[in-house]
Amino acid sequence: MKPIRSAGLLRRVIGISAAALLAMSASAALASPFPKGNAAAGKKLHDPRCMSCHNSMFPDKNGTQLYSDDMFRKATNGAQLRGMIEFCNNRTQSGWFEEEIQHVGRYLNDNYYKFTK
């Protein structure tokens, strides 16, 4: 009988652990200022529309410096990053809707900024 009780206890521990991991991953997703965004979809939108312009700003053609180099980086929180995305969306006439802005924001935040709000 003892193996059955141990197996039941083991199942409960595994169930509790799985629930805790799920809760932690859900809270991490909610901590993003772009919770409805998908980073992979954002990269597909970002690269063809944004990088040609950003690359043209630097002699070495590395436009990611706008996100990764403190000297060029303007956004200091999620709201400012969203504002920059909206500015570029208008400037390039990309015509992105809220869903696309969320995707691009999620991509940039996950890969460069790491803002939680």
Order of alpha helices (4+ residues) and beta strands (2+ residues): alpha-alpha-alpha-alpha-alpha
